[in-house]
Amino acid sequence: MEKDFTNPFRPGAGHKPPYLAGRVEEKEEFKNLLKQEVVLNNLILTGLRGVGKTVLLDSFKSIAQESGWMWAGTDCSESASINEDTIALRLLTDIALITSNIVIHTEKIKEIGFTKDIREEKTYLSFSFLRQYYNAVPGLPIDKLKAVSMFVWDSIKSIDGVEGIVFAYDEAQTLSDHADDRQYPLSILLDLFQYLQRNGVKFVLVLTGLPTLLTKLVETRTYSERLFHVLTLRQLNDQESRDAILKPIADARCKTKFNDESVKIIIQQSGGYPYFIQFICREVYDVFEQKAAKKQKLSVPIDAIIQKLDNDFFAGRWSRATEREQQVLIMLAEANKTTFTIQDTLELSNKSRFKKFSRSQIGQLFNSLIERGLVYKDKRGSYSFAVPLLNQYIVRTQNTQPY
């Protein structure tokens, strides 16, 4: 029996959309990365929240596997880089998940007793084996990881159909060194891959994260800029947005259709950001389905949808900022500043209704806003909103703030 067609839109964080619109060039770039005979470039996939980094990374997995590459990796968390042992454990675990069925040694053992039976005892490239190997290597964690990684490569490079391993880590901006504790997990990760690739090992590192990621890596190891190729994801153009809206409901079983007016409204209000397209489309689909059942005129209740988006997506992020941090962002949003400097903000402060900010105060506030994920700083020293369309949310809602 054919299943009923249900709302196909999925606005969850990292959820695969029913149709991945655009991103053709990015996929081609990744395919070229996998064609390297000697690995010279790794990949950083960066962009604002809601632009589709996690979804695109997930699509890279199938591309890699179809090309003969094994895929290791997971979401990064701050716990992965607490110290050098935790990053080592993360890497060993990820390797073991894809190598644990690989036999590296077989020994024939004669059974004890009167029988002549001989059994085979196999050694697998399992987590317990990798952990024992790691512990047996003398030296620092980086020395141990180099030895284990070289052993793994020697064990898999001759397997038919295996090109190498892609190590993919999402939310990589959470990785960091801790100089005060003399722990350098991020440095270990970068040093490891530079060493392996210099020695002909086909391990590729793919990191996704917010726009602060490359700057953070370069501050950790200056050679990071040469180690990575950077793909910055932008919002979808109008045609790609239209595809993301219409193709999921092109199924013959789907009775709910969007007219041209509703599509234009969704494109305009979403700003081309995939998450917002999914969010608004899901709401519109439900409303249209209910109205169609009652034979009512189909219209998009955009004000109610935007209010729900504000509550579900923006409000929690906005509440992380202190009152003074919010005041800085309100000044910038009201001035329609999406990219700004400390000097820009200082000049706005001189004309603002809020208590004036000094240059040093603005710098400190920007640093704390970066930590909260609301602002990021680019290589040129300019700042931007790290959350898409946050400036529009601020303008919509700031009149309700008790300032």
N, C-alpha and C positions, 0 to 999 in steps of 0.2 A: 504493500500500500504506500502510495506516494505521501511523503511528509508535507504538512502545511508549511508555507513559506513564512518565516519569522523575521522580525527586525534584524537586518544583517550588520548594522553599524555597532562598532565596539570602541567606545572612548576610554577604555581602561589604560593605565600606564603600561606601555610596551606590548599591548595586545595587538596581534596581527590583524590588520584591517581586511575586509572582504576583498578589496582590490588595492594593490600597492601602486599608486599613481606616480608617474615621473620616475626619477632616480635612475634613469637609463645610463647617463654618463657616469654616475657613481659606481654602478655595477661593472661597467666596462673598465673603469680604473682599477677596481678590485681584481678583475680577471687578469689584467696586465701585471698586477703585483704578483700573482701566482705563477706567472710565466718566467720569473727571474731564475736564471741558471745559478747565479750567485746572488744571495739575498743582500741587497744594498739598501733597500727601502722597506720600512715598516709603515703602518698606517694609523693616523689619528682621524677619527670621525667625530666632528664637533658641530655644535649648533645650540640654539636655545632649547629650553624644555618645550615639548609639544611639537617639535619639528620632525620627529620620526627617526631618531638615531637608533633606538633599540630595535625597532621593527626592521630597519635596513640592515642592521648587524645580523639579525636573525636570518634574513634572506641571503646574506653572504655565506652562511653556514652550508646551505644546500649547494651553492656555487662551488665552494671549496671541496666538498665531498664528491661532487660530480667530476671534479678535476683531479681526484686522487689524493687530496690532502686530508689528513686527520684533523679533527676540530676539538680543541680543548679550551675550556674557559667558563666563566660564570659572571654574575654580577659582582662588582667589587663592593666591599664594605670597609669602613674604617678599621674594623677588627683584623682585616687581612694585612694591614701594615702597622700593627701595633709595635712589632719589633722584627728583627731579621729572621727569627725562628718561625713567626707566623706567615711571612711571605714565602719562606721555604716550604712550609707545610701546605700552603695553598697550591704552589707549583707541583709538588709531589703528588698531591691528591688529584689535580687535574690531569696530569700525565697518566696516572694509574687508571683513571676511569676509561681511558681509550686504549690502554696497552695490556690490561690485566688478562686478556685471553691469548696473548702472544707468548709462545714457548721459546725460551732462550737456551734451554739445556734439557736433554733427555738422557737418563741413566738407566741401564738395564740391571736389575737386581734379582739375583737368584733367591727364590723362596727358601727359608730355613726348613729343614726336615728331609723326608725321604723322597718328596716329589721333585721333579725336574722343571717345575714351572718357573718361568722368568717373567717378572713384572717390570713395567716401565714407570719410572718416577720422573715426572716433568717439573721443571722450574719455570714459573710464569713471571712475566714482567708486572708483578702485582704491587700493590701499595706496600705490603709488608716487606717484599724484596727490596723495593726502592728505598724504603726507610732504613733497612739494615745496611744497604750499600752506602747511603748518605752518612749514617753514623760511623761507618768504618773508615771513611775518608778523613785523613788528618787535616787540620787547618780551620779556617774561618768558614762561616756559612756560604760565602760566595765561592770558596774553593770546593766545598762539598757539592754545591749545585752545579758547578761547571763539570765536575767529574760525573755526576749522575746523568746530566744532560748529554754529555758525550757518549756515555755508555748506552743510553736510550737510542741515540741516533745511530750508533754502530749496530744496534740490534734490529732496527727497522728499515735502514736505508736500502737493504737488498731485497726487501719484500716486494713482490710484484704488485704494481698498481699503487704503491705508496710514494708520493712525492715529498712529503714532509708533514710538519704539524703547524697549524695556525693556533696561536694562543690569543683568545679574544676576551677582553675584559670590559664590561659595561660600567658606567659611573666611575671611571678611572680617576676623576678629579678628587676622589676621596683618599687616594694613595698619597703618602707623605713620609718624609724623613723626620726624625725626632733627635735633633742635635743635642738637646739638653740631656737626653738619656743615652747619648752615644749609640743610637740605633738608626740605621740607614736602609730600611727596607726598599724604598723607591730607588735609591741608588743601586742597590743590589740587582733589582729587576733590570734596570737599564744596562748596567755593566755586564750582566749575564748575556743578554741578547747581542750586545756589541761583540763580546768575546766569541760567542758561538758562530755568529755570522762571519766573523773574520776568519774563522777556521773551517768554513765551508759547510756548516750545519744549516739545513733548510728548515729552520724554525722561524716563523714570521709572527711578529707581535702586532696585534690590532687593538687599539684603545679607543673607547668612545667616552665623551664627557662634555662638559660645558666649555664655553670659549676660553676659560681660564686655564685649560689643561696644558696646552703647549707652553705657555709662559711658565707654568709650574715645573714642567719637565726641564726646560732650558735653565731655570734657576737651580735645579738639582744637578744637572749635568749639561754643560754648555754644548756638548756635541749632539744633544737631542735634536737640534734643528736639522742636522744632517742625517740623523737616524730615521726620521719620519717624513712621510708625505702626508700633507694635511688636506682633508676634504671637509669643507664647511657646508653644512646643509642649510639651504635657504627655504623659505616657504614656497609652496607650489604656485606656478603661474595659473592664469585663469583657465586654460584648457586642461591642465593637469587637475586642477580643483574640480572642474566639471566632470572629468572622468571619475574622480574619487567619489563624487556624489551620485552619478547616474549609473555607472557600471554595476555596482552592487545590487541595484534594483531592476536590472535589465532582464532578470530571470523571468521566463514565461509564467511561472507560478505566482509571481509577485503582482498583486492586484493594486497595490498602492504606488502611485506615480507622482513625481514632482513636476510641476509646470515650470516654464521658463522664469517666471517672476520669482518663485520660491528658490530656484537655483541661484539666481542673481543675488538674492538676499543672503543666502548661505555663504556664497563666495565673499561678499562684502564684509559680513560680520565675522567670518572666520579668519580673515586676513591671509588665507592660503595656508594656514598652519594645520597639518594633518589631524592633530588631536582635536582642535576646535571644530574641524569639519565633521569628524566622527561624532562629537558631542552634540552639535546642533542638528545634524542629520538624524541622529537617534530620536531626539525630541520631536522633530518635525514629522518623522515617519509615524510615531505613535499618535500624534495629534491628527494627522491626515487619515490614519486608519480608523480612528474613532469618528471623525467627522463624516467620512465616506459611508460608514455603517448607518449613520443617522441622516444621510443624504443632505448634509449641510455644505455650505460653500467652503472650499479649501483655502485657508489663508494662514500665514505663518505668524504665530503669536511671539514675535521676536523679542518684545520687551520682557515677557515672562521667561523666555529661554535664556536671555542674557542675565537676568536676575538669578536664575538657577546656576548659570555658569559662574557668576560672581561668587555665589555662596560655596559652590563645590570646588572651584579651582583657585580663585584669587584670594578669597578672604583669609584662608589659613596662612598663606604665604605673607600677606600684608600684615597680619597680626604679629608676625615674628619681629617686625621692626619696632624700635623704641619710638617715643613721641618725636624726638628731635630727628631721628632718621626718616620718619614719615614726613616731617615738615620739609626736609631737603628734597625728597622725591616729589612732593606736591608742587614745590617751586618749579622743578624741572618739567614735570608733566604739564603744568599750566602754561609754561613757556614753549610747549611743544618741542622740547629737547629730547631726542632719542639717543644722541651721542653728545657728550659734554666733557668739559675739563674742570679742574678745580677753579681756574680763573673764571670760566663761564658761571659757575655756581656762586662764586664770590660776588660777581657783578649782579646776579639775580638777588642775592641776599641783601644788597644795599637798597633794593627797591621793594623788598618783600614785606608782607604784613606780619611776618614772624620775627622773633628776636634775631638780630644779626648773628651770622656765623663768621668766625675768623678763618683764615686760610688753613691753619693747623687743625681746627675743629672739623672742617670739611674733609680734609685728608683722613682724619681718624674715623669719621662717619662712613666714608667710602670704604675704608678697610673692613669695618664691621659689616657693612652691607654686602660686601663680597663674601664674607664668611657666611652670611645668611642666605646666599644664593640669589640675591635680588639685583645685584649689579656685578658687572665684570669689567676688567681693565684689559685693553688690547696692547699690542706690542708698541704702538705709538704713544702710549700713555693716556689715551682717551678712555672714557668710561661710557658704558651703555647699560640699559636695562637688560637683565639676564632672563627675565620672564616675558615671553611675547605678549604684546598688547597690555602690559601692566600699566603703561602710561594712560591708556584709554580707561581702564578700570579706575584709576586714581581720579581722573577728571570726572567720571560719572558719579563717584561716591564721596569725594572729598568734602562736599557741602554738608554731609551728615556728620563729619568729624567735629569734635568739640574744641576747635581752635579759635 
